[in-house]
Amino acid sequence: MKTIIDFFYDSVSQYPNNPFIWEKTIEKYEPFTYCEIKQEVELFANALLALNIKENARVALLSEGRKHWLISELAILSIGAINVPLSTKLEADSDLSFRINHSGAETIIVSGNQLEKIRLISKSINSVSSIIVFDETDSNLPNEIKLSNFLEAGLQHAQKHPNELNHRIAQLKPDSIANISYTSGTTADPKGIILSHRNYTSNVEQAFSFIDIPQEYKTLVVLPWDHAFAHTAALYSFMHKGASIASVQIGKNQIETLKNFSNNMLEIKPDVLMSVPALAKNFKKNIEKGIRSKGKMAATLFNVGLQFAYWYNGDGNNKGKTGKKITYPIYALFNILIFKKIKERFGGNLKYFIGGGALLDIDLQRFFYAIGIPMYQGYGLSEAAPIISANTPDHHKMGSSGRIVDRLDMKICDENGMELPYYEKGEIVIKGENVMLGYWQNDKATQETIKNNWLHTGDLGYLDKDNYLYVLGRYKSLLIGADGEKYSPEGIEEAVTDYCQFIDQFMLYNNQNPFTVGLIVLNREKINTWKKQNKKNFHDESSLHELIQHIKLEIDQFKSDEKHKLQFPQRWLPATNIILPDSFNEKNKLINSTMKIVRSKVESFYKEEINYLYTLEGKNILSNRNLKNLKRFLNIENE
């Protein structure tokens, strides 16, 4: 059994001159080899030793993905300290200070873009004694250390104590703690997930159960580097194979950084990309927008090609079978005429996406498979470091979350913990070396989650006879009818946002009530387009009534349209809906850093609106409350 640092030095030994990290700071990407990164890690580690950082001390890391992010973590781990990776999406408020204080971090490593957040909460994080700043800033507070000064101290320490770093590395054990990684808080306050070196290295090994990454492969990591999926599946998996990772060029803010991503793909020409559902939807949206801009004939040809590819690909594992093989020349022609050109937008070398986030819509999977860059969906959670199952080029079924990785036991359990047979839905429960040690300073939550060495994921799913996992949603976030019957809402919510053009976000609610209700966040852009195309005046309430009726008809299609009627039980479709005056966003904390709705917080925040839906007036879609909220959302309430 090996530590992360063992993995790192093994790769330095095997692939010393391979590019490890590609970074663009000004004009072009520069590669840094495994051997060069080793030297930087050792200098950084000595600088941490110069600060007298002890074994098991916690060091918080708040930065965009970049070369120094990974150097920092490897250096922290080399000296036996514990990294506390923090999301750059956190605001300068109690969410950020809670993580720093709860972990007991006395040192913070921070980028220039994120430094102001630390300064704003400085009075509430009194235990922090040192702040190491990656970038040069106009002024430094007394406890802020410039990177140049920090590294100079590391050089001097290495000269005075040449053996100390090697001694620290020798003390590392596979069960030494590597990270305290905080949950996003979808169901409660964030918990600090304790992950050991072996949790990570075992999960990296499991990641290659059905797939390989050649050493010449590159990936461009657009997901936040603190994100469990990016952390293991990109940073450490690629490192283990001697392959290379590239960071997205950092902008002045997150929006500017995301804008750089498209150009960076053309420059790096990645072989593999990591994606999550929100990112996948954005890719699809931009592809379709680009096709429409080329005119009606191009759009028609694209749609015909898509439909043919959907038929030809089947469920993925039966692609081109049962007589379809003879039509391959037609598929190849569509690929040359259309799909190959789309692929060039991603650099031209992209073989496939690796998808994280359990509920990637099957239509999205079919779409990317059709255009020749499949999105192989997987499933995991941070408590499992995080990979649990995965679809791969050789083993995949669209609609599933893939096969269970090697050396991982899984069972599907009912409410009493009894194991269920194939195809029966229940809680996903796992056991393996990748399962976390527990939650930091939270024995109660640890005991509720890990029972007899089995991790209870809190997710609902089932296994088929081929050991493919199907994840259906949160087991603990089920809708509960008045009769006690339960149902997972995510499938309906995904379908509504996918098929209802005016709806951007949607959440169902039923907590032992006589019927289910829906909370609607509208798509302002689509509404404005409808307004212009139909020459509507929103100062005229009849136009607003017409819009609301259109929204109702879109949702009602799931009750009347046969395609959807077969998919969702009628009783779990919303009997009535309310339009909300604002979106679910990170500012109001109604979504987390991975863009998932925090259901408990939405229920609390909109408690009054939910209660209103169970009144006689609330059942009317044209209620005064809906009209008022719509005006607020469209910013016309005071006009």
Secondary structure, 3 states (H helix, E strand, C coil): CCCHHHHHHHHHHHCCCCEEEEEECCCCEEEEEHHHHHHHHHHHHHHHHHCCCCCCCEEEEECCCCHHHHHHHHHHHHCCCEEEEECCCCCCCHHHHHHHHHHCCCEEEECCCCHHHHHHCHHHCCCCCEEEECCCCCCCCCCEEEHHHHHHHHHHHHHHCCCHHHHHHHHCCCCCEEEEEECCCCCCCCCEEEEEHHHHHHHHHHHCCCCCCCCCCEEEECCCCCCHHHHHHHHHHHHHCCCEEEECCCCCCHHHHHHHHHHHHHHHCCCEEEECHHHHHHHHHHHHHHHHCCCHHHHHHHHHHHHHHHHHHCCCCCCCCCCHHHHHHHHHHHHHHHHHHHHHCCCCCCCEEEECCCCCCHHHHHHHHHCCCCEEEEEECHHHCCEEEECCCCCCCCCCCCEECCCEEEEEECCCCCECCCCCCEEEEEEECCCCCEECCCHHHHHHHEECCEEEEEEEEEECCCCEEEEEEEHHHCEEECCCCEECCHHHHHHHHHHCCCEEEEEEECEEECCCEEEEEECHHHHHHHHHHCCCCCCCHHHHHHHHHHHHHHHHHHHHCHHHHCCCCHHHCCCEEEECCCCCCCCCCCECCCCCECHHHHHHHCHHHHHHHCCCHHHCCCCHHHHHHHHHHCCCCCC
